Amino acid sequence: MMDETPTSRMLSWARNSTIYRLERRMMTEKQLSDAIAKKAKQKFEDISDAQIKALADFAVKFAYELKVLDDVAYAEISTRSAVRSGKSKKAIAFRLASKGIDGETVVAAVGEVDDLHSAVIFARKRGFGPFRRGDLDEKRKAKELSAFARNGFSFAIGKRVFDMERQDAEDVLQSTSAFCPGSH
């Protein structure tokens, strides 16, 4: 049967589409595969499911050959960026897993994340704890503590940052990187 194998026009499109996508942003293997499959379905009228899968597999293989697809690098770069914006280890791991990064790679990427440092960044962004302007009432206290929890920080870490003095928080930001010592 002919419609098991993609046509040369389809393969040429997949090659160009892969380059186009990966020049614009880093993607995981799963993201690239899903994007090519979805677009191929729209672009080619009579395309079979087997051809769609073959094109997605071809795109991933092609991207690896060009050395432009690297889930480990993606996980490391995403983790660094997420830490700088105050994301917890748990939130980062969840996001990486949802992008199709395998478990071992996720564990390795977030292994060195220091949640205390990230929580202080989070507090600074949101004006919580030591960065609070204005008075603290019960409602505000509940709001701040639950925001830490919702964002994947343990109660102990949320409470510690919540109770910090401004200078202690500044010291945490100065003295530690968001990655535990010994990770560089």
C-alpha positions as CSV (number, residue, x, y, z in Angstrom):
1,M,0.0,0.0,0.0
2,M,1.3,3.4,-1.0
3,D,-0.1,5.6,1.8
4,E,2.1,4.0,4.5
5,T,5.2,6.0,3.4
6,P,5.3,9.8,3.2
7,T,5.8,11.3,-0.2
8,S,9.1,13.1,-1.0
9,R,7.0,16.4,-0.9
10,M,5.9,15.5,2.6
11,L,9.4,14.7,3.7
12,S,10.7,17.9,2.2
13,W,8.0,19.9,4.0
14,A,8.8,18.1,7.3
15,R,12.5,18.9,7.0
16,N,11.8,22.6,6.4
17,S,9.1,22.8,9.1
18,T,11.5,21.2,11.6
19,I,14.2,23.8,10.8
20,Y,11.7,26.6,10.9
21,R,10.4,25.6,14.3
22,L,13.7,24.9,16.0
23,E,15.3,28.1,14.7
24,R,12.6,30.0,16.6
25,R,12.6,28.2,19.9
26,M,13.9,25.2,21.8
27,M,11.4,22.3,21.8
28,T,11.3,18.9,23.4
29,E,11.2,15.8,21.3
30,K,7.5,15.4,22.2
31,Q,6.7,19.0,21.4
32,L,8.3,18.7,17.9
33,S,6.7,15.4,17.2
34,D,3.2,16.7,18.2
35,A,3.6,20.0,16.3
36,I,4.7,18.2,13.0
37,A,1.9,15.6,13.3
38,K,-0.7,18.3,13.9
39,K,0.5,20.5,11.1
40,A,0.8,17.6,8.6
41,K,-2.8,16.6,9.3
42,Q,-3.9,20.2,8.3
43,K,-1.5,20.6,5.4
44,F,-1.9,17.3,3.5
45,E,-5.5,16.4,2.6
46,D,-5.4,12.6,2.2
47,I,-2.6,11.8,4.6
48,S,-2.9,8.6,6.6
49,D,-2.2,8.1,10.3
50,A,0.8,6.0,9.4
51,Q,2.2,8.8,7.2
52,I,1.6,11.3,10.0
53,K,3.5,9.2,12.5
54,A,6.3,8.6,9.9
55,L,6.7,12.3,9.4
56,A,6.8,13.1,13.1
57,D,9.4,10.4,13.6
58,F,11.4,11.6,10.6
59,A,11.3,15.2,12.0
60,V,12.6,14.1,15.4
61,K,15.4,11.9,13.8
62,F,16.3,14.8,11.5
63,A,16.5,17.3,14.4
64,Y,18.8,14.9,16.3
65,E,21.0,14.6,13.2
66,L,21.3,18.4,13.1
67,K,22.0,18.4,16.8
68,V,19.2,20.9,17.5
69,L,17.1,18.7,19.7
70,D,18.4,17.9,23.1
71,D,15.9,17.2,25.9
72,V,18.7,17.2,28.6
73,A,19.8,20.7,27.6
74,Y,16.1,21.8,27.3
75,A,15.5,20.6,30.8
76,E,18.6,22.3,32.2
77,I,17.9,25.6,30.5
78,S,14.2,25.6,31.4
79,T,15.1,24.8,35.0
80,R,17.6,27.7,35.3
81,S,15.1,30.1,33.8
82,A,12.3,28.9,36.1
83,V,14.5,29.2,39.2
84,R,15.3,32.8,38.2
85,S,11.6,33.5,38.2
86,G,10.9,31.9,41.6
87,K,9.5,28.5,40.6
88,S,9.7,25.6,43.1
89,K,11.4,22.3,42.4
90,K,8.0,20.6,42.3
91,A,6.5,23.1,39.9
92,I,9.5,22.9,37.6
93,A,9.5,19.1,37.6
94,F,5.7,19.1,36.8
95,R,6.2,21.5,33.9
96,L,9.1,19.5,32.4
97,A,7.2,16.3,32.6
98,S,4.2,17.9,30.9
99,K,6.5,18.8,28.0
100,G,7.4,15.2,27.5
101,I,10.8,15.1,29.3
102,D,11.4,11.7,30.7
103,G,11.5,11.2,34.5
104,E,15.3,10.5,34.8
105,T,16.1,13.7,32.9
106,V,13.6,15.7,35.1
107,V,15.1,14.4,38.3
108,A,18.6,15.3,37.2
109,A,17.6,18.8,36.0
110,V,15.8,19.8,39.3
111,G,18.1,17.8,41.6
112,E,20.2,20.8,42.5
113,V,17.4,23.4,42.9
114,D,17.4,25.2,46.2
115,D,13.7,25.8,47.1
116,L,14.5,28.3,49.8
117,H,16.3,30.6,47.3
118,S,13.4,30.2,44.8
119,A,10.8,30.9,47.5
120,V,12.6,34.1,48.4
121,I,12.5,35.2,44.7
122,F,8.8,34.2,44.6
123,A,8.2,36.4,47.7
124,R,10.1,39.3,46.2
125,K,8.0,39.1,43.0
126,R,4.7,38.9,44.8
127,G,5.6,41.4,47.6
128,F,5.2,38.7,50.3
129,G,6.9,38.1,53.7
130,P,10.0,40.2,54.0
131,F,9.1,42.2,50.9
132,R,5.6,43.0,52.1
133,R,4.5,46.6,52.0
134,G,1.6,47.4,54.3
135,D,0.1,45.6,57.3
136,L,-0.3,42.0,57.9
137,D,-3.8,40.8,58.8
138,E,-5.2,37.2,59.0
139,K,-6.6,37.4,55.5
140,R,-3.2,38.5,54.1
141,K,-1.4,35.9,56.1
142,A,-3.6,33.1,54.7
143,K,-3.3,34.5,51.2
144,E,0.5,34.5,51.3
145,L,1.0,31.1,52.9
146,S,-1.5,29.4,50.5
147,A,0.3,31.0,47.5
148,F,3.6,29.4,48.6
149,A,1.8,26.0,48.8
150,R,0.0,26.4,45.5
151,N,3.3,27.2,43.8
152,G,4.8,23.9,45.1
153,F,6.8,25.1,48.1
154,S,6.6,23.0,51.3
155,F,4.8,24.5,54.3
156,A,8.1,24.7,56.2
157,I,9.8,26.7,53.4
158,G,6.8,29.0,52.8
159,K,6.6,29.7,56.6
160,R,10.3,30.3,56.8
161,V,10.3,32.9,54.0
162,F,7.0,34.4,55.3
163,D,8.6,35.0,58.8
164,M,12.0,36.3,57.4
165,E,13.4,39.8,58.0
166,R,14.1,41.8,54.9
167,Q,17.9,41.6,55.5
168,D,17.8,37.8,55.9
169,A,16.0,37.5,52.6
170,E,18.5,39.8,50.9
171,D,21.3,37.6,52.3
172,V,19.7,34.5,50.9
173,L,19.6,36.1,47.5
174,Q,23.2,37.3,47.7
175,S,24.9,34.3,49.3
176,T,23.4,31.4,47.5
177,S,22.7,30.7,43.9
178,A,19.4,29.0,43.3
179,F,21.4,25.8,42.8
180,C,22.8,24.1,45.9
181,P,26.5,24.5,46.5
182,G,28.7,22.1,44.6
183,S,26.6,22.0,41.5
184,H,28.8,24.3,39.4
